[in-house]
Every structure is written in C-alpha cells, then in structure tokens.
Amino acid sequence: MVITTSTEKTAETRSPDPPPPSVLRRLAGHPRTPIIVALVLACVAMAFLSDSFLSSRNFTNILTQSTVVGIAAVGATLVIITGGIDLSVGANVALAGMIASQLVNGGLAGFLGVLACLVIAATIGAFNGISVAWLRLAPFIVTLAVLGMARGLTLQLSQGQSVYGLPSGLTWLGGATIGAVPVPVFLLAAMFLVGHLVLSRTTLGHQIYAVGGNRQAARLSGIPDKRVLFHAYLIAGACAGLAALVLVGRLGAATPTAGTGLELQVIAAVVIGGTSLFGGKGSMVGTLIGVLLIGVINNGLTLLNVSPFWVQFIQGALILVAVLLDAFNQRRLSVTDA
C-alpha cells in the first residue's frame, strides 16, 4: 500500500508557474515606450517629408535648438514631481540674461556676468520656493505673478532695447564649439546626467518623490517637506539662469522678449516625458525624450515652412493629450487600489 503525503498531493495538484513575459510584452508595458514610439514616428515622418532632415548637420541643429528648453526642463522636472509648477521660467531667463548683459556692458568682467546671471535666476527661484513652501501659496498663482513682475522689470530696465556687443566671456556657453559639437550640446548632456543622478541617487531626489506623492505622509515620516520644496524651486531657478546664458550666447545679445512662451515648451517636454502633474512620478530620461520630441517637431515644421503659430498649437495639443492620459491613469490606479 502506497501512502501519499499531503506535500506530494500539493505538488501534484499545484499548477505550473506562468512563463515569464516576453521581451516585447515588457517593452509594451514600459511607461516610456509610447513617447519613444512617438519620437521614432516623428523622425520617420519628417524624413519622408523633408530631404534635409536626415543629416548630421540638421541633427546637430535639433540638439542645439533644444538646449534652452532642455536645461530649463531639468529644473522644471524636479518642481513638477513635487506637485508644483513654474510658469516664471521664461521671464526668469529674460530678466537674468538682461541684467547680466547690462552689467557686463557696463564694465563687469565676463565670468562675473555669468555668476550674476546664475545668482539672479536662483534668487527668483528661491523667492518662488519660499512663497510655496513657507507662505503656502499656490504654485500656479505665485509663479504667474512672478512671470508678470519679471517680464515687466525686464522691459523697464531695457527700455525695450536689446543689448549687443557682448564679450566672449558671457557668450561662450551658448556660442562656442568644441570640435564640431556646440558647447550647449555638451552642457545639455551634463545637466541631464546630473539631474538623473540627483533624482535616483541622492536623498534629496528620494525626498522630492516622497513629497510629490504625499506631502503629509512625507512630513509625518520626518522628511523636511518645506526645505525639499524650496530646494526644488531654487534648482529650477538656477537652471533657468544657465538656460539664459545659453540663449544669450546663441543670439549674441540679450533681448527683452527672450524666453517668451518658453514655459509652454518646458512644461510640454516634462509632461510629455511622463512626469505627472499630480506629483510623485517622473524621470529625467523621460523629460529628455520629451525635449527631443519637441525639438524634432519644431525643426521638422520649420523645414516644411509651416507657420510658427501651428507649432504653438501642436505644443498645446501635446500637453492636453499628455494631461488627459495622466488623468486617466490616475483614475485607473485609484479604482485598482479601491
């Protein structure tokens, strides 16, 4: 007589483990797959529509033209992950670049002008951070007010006139090249690398995700939420200052209307890249892909002689689609958790 133990019965009746998902299924489920597919499709479409799109010179142009948006988007990613928003980035770029250029034209050394630009922009970011973190004002209202104040101050200081004849010490970051590659491209890569390391490898990065996911829970767990918010806006301001230096260098001048509409492009790149406007989710890799997609669309439409008004329309439409998808995903997750 053979006696079958319960362990053997369990082993006999247990269903086999399901096979691991295929590579294609894992790729299809990756959150950044849709934006990568969109970037590839945009490149393919532009290659068919324009003979000059697929050239090394044009790809260099796309990267160079994306540097101002990309550098500003690094800081904006941190802010949006916290659940905030920064509408003042374009006006910050204009004001910091204008004041630094006027100081240099007045006799200040070029490297001191660079430092002044960064300090001014970071100070604006710090003001936003203090208003949001300690004064508990709504980020949308605060940064919208700062946008108006900074833009008006720029026009007043410049009297509506551009500043030309700037020395190379101030324009090197935006106008110089290393070999055949423009310096702004190296700067863009460096900024995204640093931003990625901050978010993934530092305590501040982890705290930014925690505050964006649930600020009250983060505070109860001992995270200094006010300090985290302040640092996010401070870094965003410093990134705007660096973007101002690149823009001044590329133009060879400081213009009072510089950065107009930049906030739309920056928010579009960050949100399209998968960063949630509800906070707590996002990555620098996704933002970089979003920046490249915006750059490809802008470049392709320019090559096709499409009106720049349509470019703004498409950017707004992309933001709307990204926000709708994000809201749908949030509702789906809330239903699943319930």
C-alpha positions, 0 to 999 in steps of 0.5 A: 500500500502506497501512502501519499503525503499531503506535500506530494498531493500539493505538488501534484495538484499545484499548477505550473508557474506562468512563463515569464513575459516576453521581451516585447510584452515588457517593452509594451508595458514600459511607461516610456515606450509610447513617447519613444514610439512617438519620437521614432514616428516623428523622425520617420515622418519628417524624413519622408517629408523633408530631404534635409532632415536626415543629416548630421548637420540638421541633427546637430541643429535639433540638439542645439535648438533644444538646449534652452528648453532642455536645461530649463526642463531639468529644473522644471522636472524636479518642481513638477514631481513635487506637485508644483509648477513654474510658469516664471521660467521664461521671464526668469531667463529674460530678466537674468540674461538682461541684467547680466548683459547690462552689467557686463556692458557696463564694465563687469568682467565676463565670468562675473556676468555669468555668476550674476546671471546664475545668482539672479535666476536662483534668487527668483527661484528661491523667492518662488520656493519660499512663497510655496513652501513657507507662505503656502501659496499656490504654485500656479498663482505665485509663479504667474505673478512672478512671470508678470513682475519679471517680464515687466522689470525686464522691459523697464530696465531695457527700455525695450532695447536689446543689448549687443556687443557682448564679450566672449566671456558671457557668450561662450556657453551658448556660442562656442564649439568644441570640435564640431559639437556646440558647447550647449550640446555638451552642457545639455548632456551634463545637466541631464546626467546630473539631474538623473543622478540627483533624482535616483541617487541622492536623498534629496531626489528620494525626498522630492518623490516622497513629497510629490506623492504625499506631502503629509505622509512625507512630513509625518515620516520626518522628511523636511517637506518645506526645505525639499520644496524650496530646494526644488524651486531654487534648482529650477531657478538656477537652471533657468539662469544657465538656460539664459546664458545659453540663449544669450550666447546663441543670439549674441545679445540679450533681448527683452522678449527672450524666453517668451512662451518658453514655459509652454515648451518646458512644461510640454517636454516634462509632461510629455516625458511622463512626469505627472502633474499630480506629483510623485512620478517622473524621470529625467530620461523621460523629460529628455525624450520629451525635449527631443520630441519637441525639438524634432517637431519644431525643426521638422515644421520649420523645414516644411515652412509651416507657420510658427503659430501651428507649432504653438498649437501642436505644443498645446495639443501635446500637453492636453493629450499628455494631461488627459492620459495622466488623468486617466491613469490616475483614475485607473490606479485609484479604482485598482487600489479601491 
